[in-house]
Amino acid sequence: MRVQFEASLKDVVDAAFRASIRTKAVQRWRLQGMVLTGVLSGLVCGVLTFFVIFESQMGWVAAVVAALIGTFGGLLLYPSAYRQTLRRRLRQLYRELIGNNAPFKVEIEVAPNGISITQLNTQVIYAWSEIEELFETPDSVDFVARGGGLVVVKKRAFASLEETSKFVEEATRYLDQFRESFTAANPDSHT
């Protein structure tokens, strides 16, 4: 089954964001940034409070409380700031890479040999052996590939809910057939 839709820069950024946050490297960077932000904001709040209230007997206590509040504040605010920063950087990157070519046509076909994506004069084919997961979101059907690949099929590519269901069922059937044949051929392996 073949479908197509017009992809905007926003669609490309969204797909890149969703693919990147699934990677271990980006998750590690996020955790490192969150810890560093928490420590630095706690340190700044604690030191400033200590010097403002230095003359008081409560200077140390106030500094520790301010440091804890600053740390937790930094930890709470970081995820939102991180997401906004990552999206902004991806938007800049893809604006540079795509240029004036957006919006552009994306064609996706599910077939017995895999899923084929054609866009911007480029075709990529993922064999079913490379697809780890298939799931629906409110606005798309997503295929997660080994190595961090993500194929996002926007639901506007489908004329109806029935067509979306048919596409998902067909893709799931091909994926299940691959897994069954792989398991039959390799009974000692786990997929």
C-alpha positions in Angstrom: 0.0 0.0 0.0 1.3 3.4 -1.0 0.4 6.8 0.6 1.7 10.3 0.2 1.6 13.7 1.9 3.2 17.1 1.8 5.8 17.5 4.5 6.6 20.9 6.0 9.7 22.1 7.8 7.7 21.7 11.0 7.0 18.0 10.2 10.7 17.4 9.5 11.7 19.0 12.8 9.1 17.1 14.7 10.3 13.8 13.2 13.9 14.6 13.9 13.1 15.6 17.5 11.1 12.4 18.2 13.9 10.3 16.7 16.7 12.1 18.6 15.0 11.9 22.0 14.8 8.1 21.7 18.6 7.8 21.4 20.7 6.9 24.4 23.2 9.6 23.5 20.6 12.4 23.6 19.1 11.0 26.8 22.6 11.0 28.4 23.2 14.6 27.3 19.8 15.6 28.7 20.6 14.0 32.0 24.1 15.6 32.1 22.6 19.0 31.3 19.9 18.6 33.9 22.4 17.6 36.7 24.8 20.4 35.7 21.9 23.0 35.6 20.7 21.8 39.0 24.1 22.0 40.6 25.0 25.4 39.1 21.6 27.0 40.0 21.8 25.6 43.5 25.4 26.9 43.9 24.5 30.3 42.6 21.4 30.6 44.8 23.3 29.3 47.9 26.3 31.6 47.5 24.2 34.7 46.8 22.0 34.0 49.8 25.0 33.4 52.0 26.6 36.7 51.1 23.4 38.7 51.4 22.6 37.2 54.9 26.2 36.7 55.9 26.0 38.8 59.0 23.1 36.8 60.4 23.5 33.6 62.4 21.1 32.0 60.0 23.4 32.7 57.0 24.4 29.1 56.5 20.9 27.7 57.0 19.4 30.2 54.6 22.2 29.5 52.1 21.6 25.7 52.2 17.8 26.2 51.9 18.3 28.6 48.9 20.8 26.1 47.3 18.2 23.4 47.6 15.4 25.5 46.2 17.8 26.6 43.4 18.8 23.0 42.6 15.2 21.8 42.5 14.1 24.8 40.4 16.9 24.1 37.9 16.0 20.5 37.7 12.3 21.3 37.2 12.9 24.0 34.5 15.6 22.2 32.6 13.5 19.6 30.6 11.2 22.3 29.1 14.1 24.5 28.3 16.0 21.6 26.8 13.1 20.6 24.5 12.7 24.2 23.3 16.4 24.5 22.6 16.6 21.2 20.8 13.6 22.0 18.6 15.1 25.5 17.8 18.4 24.0 16.8 16.8 21.3 14.7 14.7 24.0 13.0 17.8 25.9 12.1 19.6 22.8 10.9 16.8 21.6 8.7 16.0 25.1 7.4 19.6 25.2 6.2 19.5 21.6 4.8 16.1 21.8 3.1 16.2 25.4 2.1 13.3 26.4 -0.1 12.3 22.9 -0.8 9.6 22.7 1.9 6.9 21.7 1.7 7.8 18.6 -0.3 6.1 15.4 -1.3 6.7 12.2 0.8 5.7 8.8 -0.5 5.6 5.8 1.8 5.0 2.3 0.6 4.6 -0.8 2.7 5.5 -4.0 0.8 6.5 -7.6 1.6 10.2 -6.6 1.5 9.9 -3.6 3.8 8.9 0.1 4.0 10.0 2.5 1.3 10.3 6.2 1.7 10.8 8.6 -1.2 11.3 12.3 -0.6 13.4 15.1 -2.1 14.7 12.8 -4.9 15.9 10.2 -2.4 14.6 6.8 -1.7 15.3 4.8 1.5 14.1 1.3 2.0 14.0 -0.3 5.5 13.7 -4.1 5.3 11.3 -5.5 7.9 14.4 -6.9 9.7 15.3 -3.3 10.5 11.9 -2.3 12.0 11.8 -2.6 15.7 8.4 -1.1 16.5 5.3 0.2 14.8 2.8 2.4 16.6 0.2 5.1 16.2 0.2 8.5 17.7 -2.7 11.0 17.5 -1.3 12.5 14.3 0.9 9.8 12.7 1.9 6.2 12.2 5.5 5.7 13.3 8.0 3.0 12.4 11.1 2.8 14.6 14.1 1.4 12.9 17.3 0.0 14.3 20.1 2.5 14.7 17.8 5.4 15.6 15.8 5.7 12.3 12.2 6.9 12.5 9.7 6.9 9.7 6.7 9.2 10.5 3.7 8.8 8.3 1.4 11.8 8.9 -2.3 10.8 9.2 -3.2 13.4 6.6 -1.7 11.0 4.1 -4.8 8.9 4.6 -8.2 9.7 3.1 -10.1 8.1 6.0 -9.7 6.3 9.3 -10.4 3.1 7.5 -7.5 3.7 5.2 -5.2 4.4 8.2 -6.3 1.2 9.8 -5.7 -0.8 6.6 -2.2 0.7 6.3 -1.4 -0.2 9.9 -2.8 -3.7 9.5 -0.9 -4.3 6.3 2.4 -3.1 7.8 1.8 -5.1 11.0 1.1 -8.2 9.0 4.3 -7.8 7.0 6.3 -7.1 10.2 4.7 -10.2 11.9 5.4 -12.4 8.9 9.0 -11.3 9.0 9.3 -12.1 12.7 7.6 -15.4 12.3 9.8 -16.5 9.4 12.9 -15.2 11.2 12.0 -17.1 14.4 11.3 -20.3 12.4 14.6 -20.0 10.6 16.5 -19.1 13.8 14.7 -20.9 16.7 17.6 -20.1 19.2 17.5 -16.4 18.6 15.2 -13.8 20.2 13.8 -10.8 18.1 
